[in-house]
Structure formats: structure tokens, C-alpha cells
Amino acid sequence: MVSADTARTILGVLGNIIALCMFLSPVPTFIQIWKKKAVEQYSPVPYLATLVNCMVWALYGLPMVHPDSFLVLTINGAGTGIEIVYIIIFLIYTERQKRPRVLLVLLIEAIFITVLTVLVLTVARTLKERSMIVGIICIMFNIMMYASPLAVMKLVLATKSVEYMPFFLSLACFANGVIWVAYALIRFDPFIVVPNGIGTLFGMAQLILYASFYKSTKRQIAERKSKGEVDLSGVTVVGREDSRKVGSALQNGRP
């Protein structure tokens, strides 16, 4: 029979894999940015928000803050590195006048995490106090991160289309929430259970929306394609008629 600690480790490893897939999901976007040498209309906000979220959780996973949370530290340490790479690429290819704002936010985040780390390790004397302080902050940031798809969900309800709500990202968010809730329940950790429980509900809501509007999305896309083909056919016919008229006019000596 598998022990509780072994089960917790297995779930933590699975959580690391799923979360890593989520962190790497913007890679195609940044490949596009790199190829075009421009960020176009992409915003740095999601990456800046994820960066500070990962840094706070990495602090939470430190042995001197919350022992036995190595797998929390590993994935959020990796997430911090990945988000820094995204932001560097963004800074390279963004417009020059936008760089100071991104750098200012980065500076604020660096000061925040530095001050938080120093205060937690010096003022808070016990592991319980350190875990509680950092855990509460983690809950706040994690809920904000999980709530970010609300705008997309609102768009889905308005358009009755899930075209701009990627299925696999929604599935990954749901699976990530479920795995980390199970991980935290084995050795009860409310600071992991609460935000990931809320994340699980948001992920489930996205999957329900996807199932509800999948057929209508397919129908809308098919209608757009059909109209496009009709319009293209119409242009072709008109083009041929115009060319015949021009040819006839030239033969008759008329401009």
C-alpha cells in the first residue's frame, strides 16, 4: 500500500509537470514575436503578474518558511526563470517608449519580494508565523491569477463562442487545481488548498462553457467560411465580366 508521503510526492511531481506545461504555453506566442521582431498588441501584464506570483510561492516553499514543500519550490523557481525569459524577450522587441513602464513594474516587484523576504526571515520568529504571512499573500496572488480568465469567460457568454478560450489551457488549469488540492489535503495545507480549490472551480466553469458552446462555435466558424467562399466566388465572377467588357472595348477602339 502506498504511504501518504509517497502519494503526496507523486501528486507533487504530477503538479510540477502540469504547471510546467502551463508556464510553457506562451512559447508559440514568443516565437511569433521573435520572428516578427515586434510584440504588436501583446501585453506584458500576464507575464509580470505570473512572475510575482511564482516568486512569492518560491519563497513559501523555502525550508525556513514552510518545510517539506520542496516540490512547491521547484516548480515556482522554474516558473520564475521562464517568466523572466519571456519579459526579457518582450523588452527586446517592444517599442522603446513602453520599456520604462515594464522596467518600473519589474523594479517594484523586485523591491516587494526582497522586502517581504527580509521581513519574514527577520521579524517572524517561528515557522508557523512565516508560513501564515507568506501563505496569505500567496492566496491573494494565486486567486488573482486564477481569476484572470474571467474576461475570456465573459466574452464566451457574449459571443456564444469558445474560439478564443483554448481547450487545453482550460483543461490544464482544471487539472493543475485538482492535483494541488489533493497534494495539500494529504498533509493539510490551507494556503495551497484555498487558492487551488478556487482555481479548480474556475477551471471547471471554463470546461462547462467549452462543452456548452462548442457546437455553436463550430457553426459560427463554418458560417464565416461559407460567407467567405461566396464572397470570393462573387468577386471572381465580377472580375471575369469586367475583363470581358474591357477586352470588348479595346477591340472596338473605345477606352
Buried (B, 14 or more C-beta within 10 A) or exposed (E): EEEEEEBBBBBBBBBBEBBBBBBEEBEEBBEEBEEEEEBEEBEBEBBBBBBBBBBBBBBBBBEEBBEEBEBBBBBBBBBBEBBBEBBEBBBEBBEEEEBEEBEEBBEEBEEBBEEBBEEBEEEBEEEEEBBBBBBEBBBEBBBEBBEBBEEBBEBBEEBBBBBEBBEEBBBBBBBBBBBBBBBBBBEEBBBBBBBBBBBBEBBBBBBEBBEEBEEEBEEBEEEEEEEEEEEEEEEEEEEEEEEEEEEEEEEEEEE
